[in-house]
Amino acid sequence: MASAFYNIGLQGFIQSATRIDLTGDTIKVRPLRVSAYTFAATDASMTPVVAATGGPGDATLGTKVLGTGVNGGNFDAADSTFVAWTAGAALDSLAIFKFVTNDAGSTPIAYIDGFSVVPNGGDITFVWQATAPFIFKI
């Protein structure tokens, strides 16, 4: 599987009824395990997006920025740290989503994979790419 967007996330960028404001809304990241969740572009909420166990839960992205000029359409944020993730199976994908009040009301935006981090009981920091496309480009 390659990194991809959820259909409803893309829809949220162009429809006013389901508008996603990447810098104004609460945007979170959820670590996942491909052994527990299979990406489906048609997932319309975060309910089927099974979080990896052993960690502190989702992290809210801070210092969110939308690129302009030559970086137009790129989305970036401060790196995300998960404190004291219990030792266990590898984390190998992430979901970026607009958080509302719960999983059923939250909108999946992007799925990111292509890495593997094995928790050892310490902190895990996801360092977002420092050049375009940063977290992702829409």
A tleap script that builds the chain and sets N, CA, C and O, in Angstrom:
source leaprc.protein.ff14SB
mol = sequence {
  NMET ALA SER ALA PHE TYR ASN ILE GLY LEU
  GLN GLY PHE ILE GLN SER ALA THR ARG ILE
  ASP LEU THR GLY ASP THR ILE LYS VAL ARG
  PRO LEU ARG VAL SER ALA TYR THR PHE ALA
  ALA THR ASP ALA SER MET THR PRO VAL VAL
  ALA ALA THR GLY GLY PRO GLY ASP ALA THR
  LEU GLY THR LYS VAL LEU GLY THR GLY VAL
  ASN GLY GLY ASN PHE ASP ALA ALA ASP SER
  THR PHE VAL ALA TRP THR ALA GLY ALA ALA
  LEU ASP SER LEU ALA ILE PHE LYS PHE VAL
  THR ASN ASP ALA GLY SER THR PRO ILE ALA
  TYR ILE ASP GLY PHE SER VAL VAL PRO ASN
  GLY GLY ASP ILE THR PHE VAL TRP GLN ALA
  THR ALA PRO PHE ILE PHE LYS CILE
}
set mol.1.N position { 0.856 -1.187 0.000 }
set mol.1.CA position { 0.000 0.000 0.000 }
set mol.1.C position { 0.888 1.233 0.000 }
set mol.1.O position { 1.924 1.264 0.664 }
set mol.2.N position { 0.489 2.214 -0.726 }
set mol.2.CA position { 1.192 3.498 -0.734 }
set mol.2.C position { 0.341 4.522 0.014 }
set mol.2.O position { -0.866 4.343 0.176 }
set mol.3.N position { 0.968 5.565 0.454 }
set mol.3.CA position { 0.224 6.636 1.115 }
set mol.3.C position { -0.871 7.135 0.173 }
set mol.3.O position { -0.694 7.149 -1.045 }
set mol.4.N position { -2.002 7.545 0.747 }
set mol.4.CA position { -3.149 7.932 -0.075 }
set mol.4.C position { -4.084 8.836 0.727 }
set mol.4.O position { -3.954 8.979 1.943 }
set mol.5.N position { -5.022 9.434 0.012 }
set mol.5.CA position { -6.062 10.239 0.648 }
set mol.5.C position { -7.340 9.426 0.766 }
set mol.5.O position { -7.611 8.546 -0.050 }
set mol.6.N position { -8.124 9.735 1.801 }
set mol.6.CA position { -9.468 9.192 1.925 }
set mol.6.C position { -10.385 10.044 1.051 }
set mol.6.O position { -10.211 11.259 0.964 }
set mol.7.N position { -11.356 9.411 0.408 }
set mol.7.CA position { -12.269 10.138 -0.481 }
set mol.7.C position { -12.976 11.281 0.247 }
set mol.7.O position { -13.072 12.389 -0.280 }
set mol.8.N position { -13.471 11.014 1.457 }
set mol.8.CA position { -14.203 12.034 2.191 }
set mol.8.C position { -13.295 13.194 2.599 }
set mol.8.O position { -13.758 14.327 2.725 }
set mol.9.N position { -12.014 12.921 2.806 }
set mol.9.CA position { -11.062 13.981 3.108 }
set mol.9.C position { -10.888 14.906 1.923 }
set mol.9.O position { -10.908 16.128 2.075 }
set mol.10.N position { -10.717 14.333 0.744 }
set mol.10.CA position { -10.600 15.157 -0.464 }
set mol.10.C position { -11.876 15.953 -0.699 }
set mol.10.O position { -11.826 17.122 -1.083 }
set mol.11.N position { -13.010 15.318 -0.468 }
set mol.11.CA position { -14.295 16.002 -0.612 }
set mol.11.C position { -14.373 17.198 0.331 }
set mol.11.O position { -14.928 18.238 -0.024 }
set mol.12.N position { -13.819 17.051 1.531 }
set mol.12.CA position { -13.845 18.126 2.519 }
set mol.12.C position { -13.035 19.350 2.121 }
set mol.12.O position { -13.242 20.438 2.657 }
set mol.13.N position { -12.111 19.173 1.178 }
set mol.13.CA position { -11.341 20.319 0.697 }
set mol.13.C position { -12.111 21.149 -0.325 }
set mol.13.O position { -11.765 22.304 -0.575 }
set mol.14.N position { -13.159 20.564 -0.919 }
set mol.14.CA position { -13.858 21.286 -1.988 }
set mol.14.C position { -15.336 21.552 -1.719 }
set mol.14.O position { -15.943 22.350 -2.433 }
set mol.15.N position { -15.933 20.917 -0.719 }
set mol.15.CA position { -17.350 21.124 -0.440 }
set mol.15.C position { -17.538 21.898 0.847 }
set mol.15.O position { -16.961 21.567 1.882 }
set mol.16.N position { -18.359 22.938 0.765 }
set mol.16.CA position { -18.560 23.781 1.942 }
set mol.16.C position { -19.285 23.052 3.074 }
set mol.16.O position { -19.055 23.367 4.241 }
set mol.17.N position { -20.149 22.094 2.763 }
set mol.17.CA position { -20.916 21.400 3.807 }
set mol.17.C position { -20.022 20.545 4.704 }
set mol.17.O position { -20.339 20.339 5.875 }
set mol.18.N position { -18.913 20.048 4.168 }
set mol.18.CA position { -18.018 19.188 4.942 }
set mol.18.C position { -16.621 19.784 5.020 }
set mol.18.O position { -15.636 19.055 5.139 }
set mol.19.N position { -16.537 21.086 4.955 }
set mol.19.CA position { -15.266 21.811 4.842 }
set mol.19.C position { -14.221 21.353 5.853 }
set mol.19.O position { -14.510 21.197 7.040 }
set mol.20.N position { -13.010 21.142 5.365 }
set mol.20.CA position { -11.856 20.875 6.217 }
set mol.20.C position { -10.942 22.083 6.122 }
set mol.20.O position { -10.483 22.445 5.039 }
set mol.21.N position { -10.682 22.699 7.259 }
set mol.21.CA position { -9.762 23.838 7.347 }
set mol.21.C position { -8.511 23.319 8.059 }
set mol.21.O position { -8.488 23.215 9.285 }
set mol.22.N position { -7.485 22.999 7.296 }
set mol.22.CA position { -6.300 22.357 7.865 }
set mol.22.C position { -5.619 23.188 8.943 }
set mol.22.O position { -5.031 22.621 9.865 }
set mol.23.N position { -5.678 24.504 8.857 }
set mol.23.CA position { -5.030 25.324 9.882 }
set mol.23.C position { -5.980 25.739 10.991 }
set mol.23.O position { -5.529 26.069 12.087 }
set mol.24.N position { -7.285 25.734 10.737 }
set mol.24.CA position { -8.250 26.183 11.744 }
set mol.24.C position { -8.925 25.064 12.521 }
set mol.24.O position { -9.294 25.255 13.680 }
set mol.25.N position { -9.093 23.899 11.901 }
set mol.25.CA position { -9.733 22.763 12.568 }
set mol.25.C position { -8.727 22.013 13.440 }
set mol.25.O position { -7.517 22.189 13.302 }
set mol.26.N position { -9.243 21.179 14.336 }
set mol.26.CA position { -8.381 20.295 15.119 }
set mol.26.C position { -8.008 19.122 14.226 }
set mol.26.O position { -8.856 18.304 13.871 }
set mol.27.N position { -6.731 19.048 13.868 }
set mol.27.CA position { -6.231 17.970 13.020 }
set mol.27.C position { -5.350 17.077 13.882 }
set mol.27.O position { -4.451 17.551 14.577 }
set mol.28.N position { -5.622 15.780 13.826 }
set mol.28.CA position { -4.888 14.825 14.659 }
set mol.28.C position { -4.202 13.768 13.812 }
set mol.28.O position { -4.511 13.585 12.634 }
set mol.29.N position { -3.264 13.079 14.445 }
set mol.29.CA position { -2.568 11.952 13.824 }
set mol.29.C position { -2.762 10.733 14.725 }
set mol.29.O position { -2.677 10.820 15.950 }
set mol.30.N position { -3.025 9.594 14.081 }
set mol.30.CA position { -3.241 8.341 14.814 }
set mol.30.C position { -2.279 7.271 14.283 }
set mol.30.O position { -2.354 6.905 13.110 }
set mol.31.N position { -1.383 6.770 15.129 }
set mol.31.CA position { -0.519 5.655 14.716 }
set mol.31.C position { -1.351 4.379 14.546 }
set mol.31.O position { -2.289 4.116 15.299 }
set mol.32.N position { -0.971 3.596 13.526 }
set mol.32.CA position { -1.704 2.383 13.176 }
set mol.32.C position { -0.742 1.219 12.952 }
set mol.32.O position { 0.469 1.392 12.816 }
set mol.33.N position { -1.329 0.044 12.921 }
set mol.33.CA position { -0.603 -1.168 12.534 }
set mol.33.C position { -1.364 -1.797 11.366 }
set mol.33.O position { -2.575 -1.999 11.453 }
set mol.34.N position { -0.661 -2.105 10.277 }
set mol.34.CA position { -1.342 -2.698 9.127 }
set mol.34.C position { -1.935 -4.068 9.479 }
set mol.34.O position { -2.819 -4.560 8.777 }
set mol.35.N position { -1.454 -4.678 10.555 }
set mol.35.CA position { -2.029 -5.953 10.986 }
set mol.35.C position { -3.420 -5.773 11.589 }
set mol.35.O position { -4.178 -6.738 11.685 }
set mol.36.N position { -3.766 -4.553 11.996 }
set mol.36.CA position { -5.063 -4.298 12.633 }
set mol.36.C position { -5.993 -3.434 11.789 }
set mol.36.O position { -7.194 -3.374 12.050 }
set mol.37.N position { -5.441 -2.760 10.772 }
set mol.37.CA position { -6.264 -1.879 9.938 }
set mol.37.C position { -5.792 -1.949 8.495 }
set mol.37.O position { -4.604 -1.808 8.205 }
set mol.38.N position { -6.739 -2.169 7.599 }
set mol.38.CA position { -6.458 -2.151 6.166 }
set mol.38.C position { -7.064 -0.893 5.585 }
set mol.38.O position { -8.268 -0.665 5.707 }
set mol.39.N position { -6.236 -0.073 4.953 }
set mol.39.CA position { -6.699 1.185 4.373 }
set mol.39.C position { -7.823 0.944 3.374 }
set mol.39.O position { -7.763 0.032 2.549 }
set mol.40.N position { -8.855 1.791 3.472 }
set mol.40.CA position { -9.932 1.819 2.483 }
set mol.40.C position { -10.242 3.284 2.206 }
set mol.40.O position { -10.666 4.009 3.105 }
set mol.41.N position { -10.038 3.717 0.987 }
set mol.41.CA position { -10.287 5.114 0.612 }
set mol.41.C position { -11.724 5.517 0.895 }
set mol.41.O position { -12.018 6.705 1.028 }
set mol.42.N position { -12.616 4.549 0.989 }
set mol.42.CA position { -14.037 4.820 1.199 }
set mol.42.C position { -14.432 4.962 2.670 }
set mol.42.O position { -15.587 5.270 2.961 }
set mol.43.N position { -13.504 4.747 3.602 }
set mol.43.CA position { -13.843 4.962 5.017 }
set mol.43.C position { -14.310 6.402 5.181 }
set mol.43.O position { -13.603 7.333 4.796 }
set mol.44.N position { -15.501 6.590 5.752 }
set mol.44.CA position { -16.102 7.920 5.839 }
set mol.44.C position { -16.020 8.539 7.227 }
set mol.44.O position { -16.425 9.686 7.418 }
set mol.45.N position { -15.503 7.794 8.196 }
set mol.45.CA position { -15.291 8.322 9.544 }
set mol.45.C position { -14.068 7.604 10.112 }
set mol.45.O position { -13.492 6.734 9.459 }
set mol.46.N position { -13.681 7.967 11.316 }
set mol.46.CA position { -12.536 7.314 11.946 }
set mol.46.C position { -12.921 6.037 12.688 }
set mol.46.O position { -12.050 5.366 13.239 }
set mol.47.N position { -14.197 5.692 12.715 }
set mol.47.CA position { -14.650 4.502 13.432 }
set mol.47.C position { -13.920 3.227 12.984 }
set mol.47.O position { -13.490 2.461 13.847 }
set mol.48.N position { -13.761 2.962 11.683 }
set mol.48.CA position { -13.054 1.732 11.296 }
set mol.48.C position { -11.531 1.829 11.335 }
set mol.48.O position { -10.844 0.831 11.119 }
set mol.49.N position { -11.004 3.005 11.604 }
set mol.49.CA position { -9.551 3.211 11.591 }
set mol.49.C position { -9.012 2.859 12.971 }
set mol.49.O position { -8.985 3.698 13.871 }
set mol.50.N position { -8.587 1.618 13.126 }
set mol.50.CA position { -8.218 1.052 14.423 }
set mol.50.C position { -6.850 1.568 14.872 }
set mol.50.O position { -5.835 1.341 14.214 }
set mol.51.N position { -6.851 2.265 16.006 }
set mol.51.CA position { -5.608 2.811 16.567 }
set mol.51.C position { -4.714 1.696 17.080 }
set mol.51.O position { -5.195 0.676 17.573 }
set mol.52.N position { -3.401 1.900 16.959 }
set mol.52.CA position { -2.442 0.956 17.528 }
set mol.52.C position { -2.530 1.012 19.050 }
set mol.52.O position { -2.653 2.093 19.625 }
set mol.53.N position { -2.469 -0.131 19.697 }
set mol.53.CA position { -2.559 -0.186 21.154 }
set mol.53.C position { -1.205 0.068 21.806 }
set mol.53.O position { -0.157 -0.063 21.173 }
set mol.54.N position { -1.251 0.433 23.077 }
set mol.54.CA position { -0.033 0.611 23.857 }
set mol.54.C position { 0.460 2.036 23.954 }
set mol.54.O position { 1.393 2.330 24.702 }
set mol.55.N position { -0.159 2.913 23.205 }
set mol.55.CA position { 0.298 4.300 23.201 }
set mol.55.C position { -0.651 5.226 23.915 }
set mol.55.O position { -1.682 4.802 24.437 }
set mol.56.N position { -0.294 6.501 23.934 }
set mol.56.CA position { -1.104 7.493 24.634 }
set mol.56.C position { -2.314 7.971 23.844 }
set mol.56.O position { -3.014 8.878 24.294 }
set mol.57.N position { -2.576 7.396 22.699 }
set mol.57.CA position { -3.718 7.822 21.886 }
set mol.57.C position { -3.287 8.734 20.749 }
set mol.57.O position { -2.117 8.768 20.367 }
set mol.58.N position { -4.245 9.464 20.219 }
set mol.58.CA position { -3.987 10.367 19.100 }
set mol.58.C position { -3.230 11.603 19.569 }
set mol.58.O position { -3.282 11.969 20.743 }
set mol.59.N position { -2.526 12.242 18.634 }
set mol.59.CA position { -1.825 13.493 18.933 }
set mol.59.C position { -2.416 14.598 18.063 }
set mol.59.O position { -2.689 14.399 16.879 }
set mol.60.N position { -2.606 15.750 18.667 }
set mol.60.CA position { -3.092 16.914 17.928 }
set mol.60.C position { -1.912 17.605 17.267 }
set mol.60.O position { -0.902 17.882 17.915 }
set mol.61.N position { -2.041 17.883 15.978 }
set mol.61.CA position { -0.973 18.573 15.265 }
set mol.61.C position { -0.950 20.040 15.672 }
set mol.61.O position { -1.992 20.692 15.749 }
set mol.62.N position { 0.238 20.544 15.930 }
set mol.62.CA position { 0.418 21.941 16.292 }
set mol.62.C position { 1.218 22.672 15.233 }
set mol.62.O position { 1.845 22.044 14.380 }
set mol.63.N position { 1.201 23.998 15.281 }
set mol.63.CA position { 1.937 24.851 14.352 }
set mol.63.C position { 1.675 24.419 12.907 }
set mol.63.O position { 2.606 24.151 12.146 }
set mol.64.N position { 0.400 24.358 12.548 }
set mol.64.CA position { 0.003 23.904 11.212 }
set mol.64.C position { 0.196 25.036 10.199 }
set mol.64.O position { -0.103 26.197 10.475 }
set mol.65.N position { 0.704 24.664 9.019 }
set mol.65.CA position { 1.010 25.652 7.984 }
set mol.65.C position { 0.619 25.097 6.625 }
set mol.65.O position { 0.875 23.933 6.317 }
set mol.66.N position { -0.002 25.942 5.819 }
set mol.66.CA position { -0.244 25.621 4.415 }
set mol.66.C position { 0.775 26.370 3.589 }
set mol.66.O position { 0.966 27.572 3.772 }
set mol.67.N position { 1.429 25.673 2.682 }
set mol.67.CA position { 2.433 26.306 1.845 }
set mol.67.C position { 1.822 27.288 0.857 }
set mol.67.O position { 0.652 27.182 0.491 }
set mol.68.N position { 2.637 28.239 0.437 }
set mol.68.CA position { 2.239 29.212 -0.581 }
set mol.68.C position { 3.335 29.283 -1.635 }
set mol.68.O position { 4.409 28.707 -1.460 }
set mol.69.N position { 3.070 29.978 -2.713 }
set mol.69.CA position { 4.061 30.123 -3.770 }
set mol.69.C position { 4.466 28.768 -4.326 }
set mol.69.O position { 3.604 27.955 -4.661 }
set mol.70.N position { 5.768 28.512 -4.429 }
set mol.70.CA position { 6.248 27.233 -4.978 }
set mol.70.C position { 5.871 26.051 -4.090 }
set mol.70.O position { 5.884 24.910 -4.553 }
set mol.71.N position { 5.536 26.299 -2.826 }
set mol.71.CA position { 5.103 25.241 -1.916 }
set mol.71.C position { 3.587 25.192 -1.768 }
set mol.71.O position { 3.076 24.544 -0.855 }
set mol.72.N position { 2.864 25.870 -2.655 }
set mol.72.CA position { 1.406 25.898 -2.590 }
set mol.72.C position { 0.797 24.504 -2.562 }
set mol.72.O position { 1.206 23.626 -3.322 }
set mol.73.N position { -0.174 24.303 -1.688 }
set mol.73.CA position { -0.850 23.019 -1.564 }
set mol.73.C position { -0.195 22.056 -0.594 }
set mol.73.O position { -0.748 20.992 -0.316 }
set mol.74.N position { 0.977 22.407 -0.070 }
set mol.74.CA position { 1.652 21.548 0.895 }
set mol.74.C position { 1.148 21.835 2.303 }
set mol.74.O position { 0.874 22.984 2.652 }
set mol.75.N position { 1.028 20.784 3.107 }
set mol.75.CA position { 0.585 20.901 4.491 }
set mol.75.C position { 1.706 20.439 5.406 }
set mol.75.O position { 2.290 19.376 5.198 }
set mol.76.N position { 2.006 21.245 6.424 }
set mol.76.CA position { 3.064 20.922 7.374 }
set mol.76.C position { 2.586 21.243 8.785 }
set mol.76.O position { 1.632 21.997 8.974 }
set mol.77.N position { 3.255 20.669 9.757 }
set mol.77.CA position { 2.950 20.916 11.166 }
set mol.77.C position { 4.190 20.571 11.981 }
set mol.77.O position { 5.149 19.999 11.465 }
set mol.78.N position { 4.155 20.927 13.258 }
set mol.78.CA position { 5.242 20.551 14.160 }
set mol.78.C position { 5.292 19.030 14.275 }
set mol.78.O position { 4.269 18.359 14.134 }
set mol.79.N position { 6.471 18.493 14.529 }
set mol.79.CA position { 6.631 17.054 14.706 }
set mol.79.C position { 5.716 16.564 15.833 }
set mol.79.O position { 5.397 17.320 16.750 }
set mol.80.N position { 5.300 15.307 15.761 }
set mol.80.CA position { 4.362 14.734 16.728 }
set mol.80.C position { 5.066 13.736 17.632 }
set mol.80.O position { 5.677 12.780 17.154 }
set mol.81.N position { 4.980 13.959 18.951 }
set mol.81.CA position { 5.614 13.065 19.917 }
set mol.81.C position { 4.562 12.332 20.729 }
set mol.81.O position { 3.607 12.926 21.228 }
set mol.82.N position { 4.760 11.028 20.849 }
set mol.82.CA position { 3.916 10.170 21.662 }
set mol.82.C position { 4.768 9.706 22.831 }
set mol.82.O position { 5.792 9.052 22.633 }
set mol.83.N position { 4.350 10.040 24.050 }
set mol.83.CA position { 5.149 9.808 25.244 }
set mol.83.C position { 4.954 8.387 25.770 }
set mol.83.O position { 3.827 7.910 25.904 }
set mol.84.N position { 6.073 7.720 26.065 }
set mol.84.CA position { 6.106 6.413 26.736 }
set mol.84.C position { 5.202 5.377 26.078 }
set mol.84.O position { 4.299 4.834 26.714 }
set mol.85.N position { 5.453 5.108 24.796 }
set mol.85.CA position { 4.676 4.085 24.089 }
set mol.85.C position { 5.150 2.721 24.560 }
set mol.85.O position { 6.340 2.416 24.468 }
set mol.86.N position { 4.245 1.899 25.061 }
set mol.86.CA position { 4.562 0.577 25.580 }
set mol.86.C position { 5.262 -0.272 24.521 }
set mol.86.O position { 4.865 -0.265 23.356 }
set mol.87.N position { 6.299 -1.000 24.924 }
set mol.87.CA position { 7.005 -1.885 23.999 }
set mol.87.C position { 6.027 -2.862 23.371 }
set mol.87.O position { 5.122 -3.368 24.035 }
set mol.88.N position { 6.219 -3.120 22.086 }
set mol.88.CA position { 5.316 -4.039 21.409 }
set mol.88.C position { 5.542 -4.062 19.916 }
set mol.88.O position { 6.624 -3.735 19.429 }
set mol.89.N position { 4.505 -4.454 19.197 }
set mol.89.CA position { 4.572 -4.604 17.752 }
set mol.89.C position { 4.833 -3.266 17.060 }
set mol.89.O position { 4.541 -2.198 17.598 }
set mol.90.N position { 5.386 -3.358 15.863 }
set mol.90.CA position { 5.758 -2.170 15.087 }
set mol.90.C position { 4.547 -1.317 14.711 }
set mol.90.O position { 3.460 -1.825 14.433 }
set mol.91.N position { 4.773 -0.019 14.713 }
set mol.91.CA position { 3.833 0.942 14.156 }
set mol.91.C position { 4.291 1.148 12.716 }
set mol.91.O position { 5.468 1.411 12.469 }
set mol.92.N position { 3.363 1.030 11.765 }
set mol.92.CA position { 3.797 1.095 10.379 }
set mol.92.C position { 2.907 1.916 9.461 }
set mol.92.O position { 3.032 1.837 8.239 }
set mol.93.N position { 2.017 2.697 10.034 }
set mol.93.CA position { 1.223 3.625 9.239 }
set mol.93.C position { 0.581 4.652 10.166 }
set mol.93.O position { 0.531 4.475 11.383 }
set mol.94.N position { 0.094 5.723 9.559 }
set mol.94.CA position { -0.540 6.811 10.301 }
set mol.94.C position { -1.803 7.252 9.574 }
set mol.94.O position { -1.891 7.154 8.350 }
set mol.95.N position { -2.767 7.732 10.328 }
set mol.95.CA position { -3.934 8.383 9.732 }
set mol.95.C position { -3.959 9.831 10.216 }
set mol.95.O position { -3.819 10.097 11.410 }
set mol.96.N position { -4.137 10.750 9.292 }
set mol.96.CA position { -4.313 12.168 9.607 }
set mol.96.C position { -5.806 12.438 9.467 }
set mol.96.O position { -6.410 12.049 8.467 }
set mol.97.N position { -6.414 13.103 10.459 }
set mol.97.CA position { -7.856 13.306 10.393 }
set mol.97.C position { -8.299 14.587 11.082 }
set mol.97.O position { -7.609 15.134 11.943 }
set mol.98.N position { -9.488 15.051 10.666 }
set mol.98.CA position { -10.134 16.195 11.315 }
set mol.98.C position { -10.939 15.634 12.479 }
set mol.98.O position { -11.865 14.847 12.284 }
set mol.99.N position { -10.575 16.049 13.696 }
set mol.99.CA position { -11.267 15.574 14.892 }
set mol.99.C position { -12.450 16.490 15.180 }
set mol.99.O position { -12.327 17.714 15.144 }
set mol.100.N position { -13.597 15.878 15.467 }
set mol.100.CA position { -14.773 16.658 15.836 }
set mol.100.C position { -15.062 16.395 17.313 }
set mol.100.O position { -14.614 17.166 18.161 }
set mol.101.N position { -15.789 15.341 17.644 }
set mol.101.CA position { -16.043 15.034 19.050 }
set mol.101.C position { -15.736 13.578 19.391 }
set mol.101.O position { -15.481 13.248 20.549 }
set mol.102.N position { -15.762 12.714 18.386 }
set mol.102.CA position { -15.492 11.290 18.576 }
set mol.102.C position { -15.131 10.685 17.223 }
set mol.102.O position { -15.150 11.382 16.208 }
set mol.103.N position { -14.805 9.398 17.200 }
set mol.103.CA position { -14.422 8.760 15.934 }
set mol.103.C position { -15.532 8.826 14.892 }
set mol.103.O position { -15.261 9.065 13.715 }
set mol.104.N position { -16.769 8.619 15.309 }
set mol.104.CA position { -17.877 8.605 14.354 }
set mol.104.C position { -18.061 9.959 13.672 }
set mol.104.O position { -18.485 10.012 12.518 }
set mol.105.N position { -17.753 11.042 14.361 }
set mol.105.CA position { -17.924 12.370 13.788 }
set mol.105.C position { -16.671 12.947 13.149 }
set mol.105.O position { -16.708 14.042 12.588 }
set mol.106.N position { -15.565 12.220 13.229 }
set mol.106.CA position { -14.293 12.720 12.717 }
set mol.106.C position { -14.050 12.255 11.284 }
set mol.106.O position { -14.478 11.170 10.891 }
set mol.107.N position { -13.359 13.090 10.511 }
set mol.107.CA position { -13.169 12.853 9.082 }
set mol.107.C position { -11.741 12.433 8.754 }
set mol.107.O position { -10.809 13.209 8.966 }
set mol.108.N position { -11.550 11.216 8.241 }
set mol.108.CA position { -10.209 10.817 7.815 }
set mol.108.C position { -9.774 11.626 6.596 }
set mol.108.O position { -10.563 11.855 5.679 }
set mol.109.N position { -8.517 12.054 6.595 }
set mol.109.CA position { -7.995 12.863 5.494 }
set mol.109.C position { -6.949 12.093 4.697 }
set mol.109.O position { -7.094 11.910 3.488 }
set mol.110.N position { -5.898 11.643 5.374 }
set mol.110.CA position { -4.786 11.002 4.666 }
set mol.110.C position { -4.264 9.802 5.434 }
set mol.110.O position { -4.326 9.750 6.663 }
set mol.111.N position { -3.750 8.844 4.687 }
set mol.111.CA position { -3.135 7.626 5.225 }
set mol.111.C position { -1.676 7.655 4.793 }
set mol.111.O position { -1.380 7.830 3.612 }
set mol.112.N position { -0.769 7.485 5.742 }
set mol.112.CA position { 0.668 7.544 5.453 }
set mol.112.C position { 1.308 6.235 5.892 }
set mol.112.O position { 1.134 5.795 7.029 }
set mol.113.N position { 2.048 5.619 4.980 }
set mol.113.CA position { 2.770 4.402 5.337 }
set mol.113.C position { 4.163 4.452 4.738 }
set mol.113.O position { 4.597 5.496 4.252 }
set mol.114.N position { 4.860 3.332 4.771 }
set mol.114.CA position { 6.209 3.287 4.225 }
set mol.114.C position { 7.290 3.443 5.276 }
set mol.114.O position { 8.404 3.863 4.961 }
set mol.115.N position { 6.979 3.112 6.518 }
set mol.115.CA position { 7.952 3.197 7.610 }
set mol.115.C position { 7.631 2.102 8.623 }
set mol.115.O position { 6.583 1.461 8.541 }
set mol.116.N position { 8.523 1.893 9.562 }
set mol.116.CA position { 8.279 0.951 10.643 }
set mol.116.C position { 9.039 1.429 11.874 }
set mol.116.O position { 10.242 1.686 11.813 }
set mol.117.N position { 8.325 1.546 12.993 }
set mol.117.CA position { 8.919 1.952 14.263 }
set mol.117.C position { 8.490 0.932 15.311 }
set mol.117.O position { 7.297 0.693 15.498 }
set mol.118.N position { 9.453 0.337 15.987 }
set mol.118.CA position { 9.131 -0.645 17.020 }
set mol.118.C position { 9.192 0.043 18.385 }
set mol.118.O position { 10.267 0.456 18.821 }
set mol.119.N position { 8.044 0.170 19.065 }
set mol.119.CA position { 8.025 0.807 20.385 }
set mol.119.C position { 8.855 0.018 21.399 }
set mol.119.O position { 8.812 -1.212 21.431 }
set mol.120.N position { 9.620 0.753 22.236 }
set mol.120.CA position { 10.452 0.093 23.249 }
set mol.120.C position { 10.147 0.607 24.657 }
set mol.120.O position { 10.912 0.361 25.590 }
set mol.121.N position { 9.035 1.317 24.808 }
set mol.121.CA position { 8.666 1.873 26.106 }
set mol.121.C position { 9.012 3.347 26.235 }
set mol.121.O position { 8.581 4.006 27.181 }
set mol.122.N position { 9.777 3.864 25.302 }
set mol.122.CA position { 10.155 5.280 25.328 }
set mol.122.C position { 9.237 6.127 24.457 }
set mol.122.O position { 8.217 5.655 23.954 }
set mol.123.N position { 9.619 7.374 24.295 }
set mol.123.CA position { 8.857 8.293 23.451 }
set mol.123.C position { 9.085 7.969 21.980 }
set mol.123.O position { 10.159 7.507 21.596 }
set mol.124.N position { 8.077 8.213 21.169 }
set mol.124.CA position { 8.189 8.070 19.720 }
set mol.124.C position { 7.828 9.416 19.109 }
set mol.124.O position { 6.752 9.958 19.362 }
set mol.125.N position { 8.740 9.947 18.303 }
set mol.125.CA position { 8.480 11.215 17.622 }
set mol.125.C position { 8.423 10.962 16.126 }
set mol.125.O position { 9.353 10.412 15.536 }
set mol.126.N position { 7.318 11.373 15.525 }
set mol.126.CA position { 7.195 11.335 14.070 }
set mol.126.C position { 7.659 12.678 13.558 }
set mol.126.O position { 7.022 13.704 13.795 }
set mol.127.N position { 8.780 12.662 12.849 }
set mol.127.CA position { 9.388 13.875 12.323 }
set mol.127.C position { 8.888 14.042 10.894 }
set mol.127.O position { 9.230 13.260 10.006 }
set mol.128.N position { 8.084 15.060 10.689 }
set mol.128.CA position { 7.545 15.307 9.359 }
set mol.128.C position { 8.654 15.798 8.438 }
set mol.128.O position { 9.562 16.510 8.868 }
set mol.129.N position { 8.573 15.421 7.198 }
set mol.129.CA position { 9.559 15.812 6.196 }
set mol.129.C position { 9.754 17.324 6.202 }
set mol.129.O position { 8.781 18.075 6.263 }
set mol.130.N position { 11.010 17.778 6.139 }
set mol.130.CA position { 11.336 19.207 6.251 }
set mol.130.C position { 11.324 19.931 4.907 }
set mol.130.O position { 11.613 21.127 4.848 }
set mol.131.N position { 10.995 19.229 3.839 }
set mol.131.CA position { 10.906 19.836 2.516 }
set mol.131.C position { 9.603 19.416 1.857 }
set mol.131.O position { 8.931 18.499 2.329 }
set mol.132.N position { 9.242 20.087 0.762 }
set mol.132.CA position { 8.011 19.755 0.057 }
set mol.132.C position { 8.018 18.271 -0.321 }
set mol.132.O position { 9.034 17.768 -0.800 }
set mol.133.N position { 6.931 17.578 -0.119 }
set mol.133.CA position { 5.584 18.028 0.199 }
set mol.133.C position { 5.266 18.085 1.688 }
set mol.133.O position { 4.091 18.177 2.046 }
set mol.134.N position { 6.268 18.034 2.578 }
set mol.134.CA position { 6.069 18.059 4.032 }
set mol.134.C position { 5.203 16.877 4.451 }
set mol.134.O position { 5.586 15.738 4.183 }
set mol.135.N position { 4.043 17.090 5.103 }
set mol.135.CA position { 3.196 15.946 5.484 }
set mol.135.C position { 2.495 15.404 4.240 }
set mol.135.O position { 2.534 14.203 3.975 }
set mol.136.N position { 1.854 16.294 3.478 }
set mol.136.CA position { 1.248 15.891 2.215 }
set mol.136.C position { 0.963 17.119 1.375 }
set mol.136.O position { 1.016 18.250 1.857 }
set mol.137.N position { 0.657 16.875 0.102 }
set mol.137.CA position { 0.285 17.936 -0.834 }
set mol.137.C position { -1.093 17.626 -1.373 }
set mol.137.O position { -1.382 16.499 -1.776 }
set mol.138.N position { -1.947 18.649 -1.376 }
set mol.138.CA position { -3.286 18.464 -1.932 }
set mol.138.C position { -3.394 19.170 -3.269 }
set mol.138.O position { -4.449 19.133 -3.902 }
savepdb mol mol.pdb
quit
